[in-house]
């Protein structure tokens, strides 16, 4: 599995995607653990530098965004890893430019930030549900391209992933969530209502990719009917994008710490 397998810079045809790979659970656990360790190295390499990263996770309802985020959280230190779950704007946000609340959540130096849904809501849910006028969401394509260009020019790594599942798989996951009392909270009336607009969302997603995928900020389209495969694919993409050109060797031990360790514990570390 290579991250390049999922790159999309032209208009996709979601209905034409028929291949949804699967992985064995034991293989999934081994490969996930390896990539989680690499991400720990990436996070440590970013600390104290001007490097920073944004991971944009979009996808159908129940596509697996939460599962990817949980497994990122298991690997990364929360002091420099942040998750922003984006819902409908509230209060003051309603009268601001739609991008402002995202500007305010951008990562600081050394941070990795995940947006669970993002500024792409303007050209997805706001478009389909009629919360944005056609002139507004049409204009948003150019605004988003400019916004992302600013981020890239400012030494921010940007990863954009869309998790794709079929309508039948979504229905199966709805049923599974209803049966499990600990997962029912994930379902809302809007999830069922959105399903009635599948074709409209499909068109909006294809437009989104066509209009906003660039060589510097491509979309990665992941077939995620199999949850383990979807997670591994997302991790592969994230690891490759965030580690490119980065020295992942752990930072050298502070000489003062090394001396204190030797004086107090009698430990002389290799290379000191």
N, C-alpha and C positions, 0 to 999 in steps of 0.2 A: 504494500500500500504506500503510495506516494502522494504528497499534498497536491502535486501537479495534476493528479487524476481528477481532481474536483474543480479545477479552475474554470471559470466561465467569464468571458469578456464580450460575448455576443448574446443575442436574444436566445434564451433557452425555450424548449417546448416541454413543459412539465408533463403533459399528458403522454408524451412519447417516451418517458422514462419507464422502462419495464424491468430493468435489472436492479434488484435490491439485495446486495450481498449479505451474507451472515458469517459469523465467526463462532468457533467453539468457545465455551465459557472459560475453560482453563487457559486457552491461548489468549483470550481477551484479558484475563486478570494479569497474566505475565507481561503482556505488551503494555497494558495500561500502567502497571507499576514502573516499568522502565521509563516511560515518557513522563510520569509524575516526577521521578527523580531528576530527569533532565530539566523539567520546568523549575524545580528547586534551584538547580544550578543557574538557570537563566535569571531567576529572581535575585539571587545573590550577586550575579554579575552586574545587574542593573543598579544595585544599591550604591549610593555615593557617586553616581554618574548622571549625565543629562539624558540617558535613555529612559523612555517610557513607552507604554503600549496601551492600545485600546482594542478590545475584542468585542465586536458587534455580533450578537446572536439573534438571528431572526428565524422564524419557522412557523409552520402550521400549529394550531392548538394541539397539545399533547405530543408534539414532535420530538421532545426530549431535551429541550434547552435546560430545564432544571437539573436533569441528571448530569449533563456536562458541567454545569456550574458547581454542583456539589462536589464532583470529583476534582475540579480545580481547587476548590476550597480545602479539600483534604490534603492537598499537596503544598499549598502556598501559605506563607505567613501572612495573617490578616493585617499586620501593621503596614504592609505596602501592597496589599491586594484588596481591591474594593469591588463590590457588586452593586450596580444600580438597576433595580427593577422598575421599569418605566410603565406607568399606567396613564390614564387620561389626565390631562392637566387639570389642576385644581386651584381655587383661589386666585392669587395674583398671577399665576402662570397663564391663566386664560387670556389676559390682556397684554402679554408680552409676545415678542416675536418667538415663534415655535422653537427656534434654535437656542434661545437664551438659556433655557434650563439645562441644555447639554453643555454649553460653554462653561457653566458653573460647576459641572461635574467632571471636567477633564482631569486627567492624571497629573500629579506633580512629578518632578524629576524622580526617577527610580521606581515609580509606581506602575502596576499593571491593573487596569480597570476593565471590567466587563459590563456591557450594557445588555441587560435582558430585555429585548426590544429597545428601540432607539429612535433617532430622528427620522428613520424610515417610516414611522407611523404616519407621517404626513402624506406619503404617497401610497400607503396601504390602507389601514383602517379608516383614516380620516377621509380618504378618497372614496372608498367603497361605501362607507356609512353616511356620506354626505356632510361630514363635519368641515370639510374644506371645499371651497368652490373650485370648479374646474380650472379657472385661471390661477388659483393659488397652488394647487398641486402640480400643475404643469410647470409653473415657475420654480417650484421646489426642486426639480431635478437639477437645474443649474445652480441653485443655492447650495445644494448638498455637494455637488462636485467642487464648488469653490471652498466650502467648509472643510472638506476632506483634504483638498490641496494645501490649505493653510496648515492643517495638522501635520501632514507629511513633510512640508517644508520646515516645520518647527521640530524636526527630529523625533516625531511620534510615529511609532509603528502601528499600523492599522490592519486588523484582520476582520474580514466580513464573511460570516458563515450563515448559510440558509439551510435548515434541516427540512428535508422534503419527505413526506409520507403520503400514502394513497388514502383516498376517502374510506376504503374498507378498513384499513389499518387504524385510522382515526376512530372509526366507530367501535372497533374492538377495544381500543384504549379507553374510550368513554365508558364502556360496559365494565371494564376492569376497575376503573376508578369508582364507579357507583357501588360495586360489590365490596370494595375495601374501605371500611370506615375511616381509616387513617389517610386515605387519599381523596375522599369526597370533597374536601375543602378546595381541591385544585379545580373542580368543575364549577362553572357558573352558567347562568342562563345565556350569557353572551356567546359561550362556546357553542351551544346548540344553534343559536340564531345565526352565528357566523357560518355555520356549515351550510345553511340555506343559500349562502352567497359564494359557494366554492368557485364557480366559474368566474365570477367577477374578481375574486381574490387572485385566481390563477392568472388572469389577464394583467392585473395590477403588479403581481410579482414579476412576470415576464417583462413588463414595461420597466420596472425598477431596475432589474439587472441590465437590460439593454441600455438604459439611460445613465447609469451610475457606475458600471464596471469599467475600470481603466487598467492600464498595464501596471500602474503603481498601486492601485487599490482595487484589485479584481474581486469578484464574488466567488465564493467557494460553495458549490451546490452539492450537498451531501445526501445521498439516498439513505434514509434512516428508518425504514420499516423494521429492521433489526436493531434494537437499542444498543447492544454491545458494539456492533459495527459502526453505528452512528457516532458513538462516543470515541472510539478509536480513531475514526477518520477526523473528527473535530480536533482531537488532541494532536494528531499527526500534523495537521495544518497549523495549529497554534505553535507547536514546538518548532517547526521549520521556519515560520515567519519571525518568531521572536528571537530565535537563536542565530539567525543568519548574520555572519560577520562578527559574532560576539565570542570572546574568549571565555569558555566555560570552566576553566581551571579555577578552583577556589582561591579566594584572596589569600595572600601571604599573611601569616600570623603577625600581629603587631609585636615589634621587638620588646616593648615593655611588658606585654602579656607573656611572651616567651620567657623573659627573665624572671618574672614573678612566679611562673609555673616551676621554673627550675629551682628558685630559692625556696619556695614554700613546699613543693611536692617532690622535688628531686627529679623532675621529669625534664629530660633534654630531648626535644622533638627533632626528627630527622631534618637536616638542612639548616638548622639554627646554629 
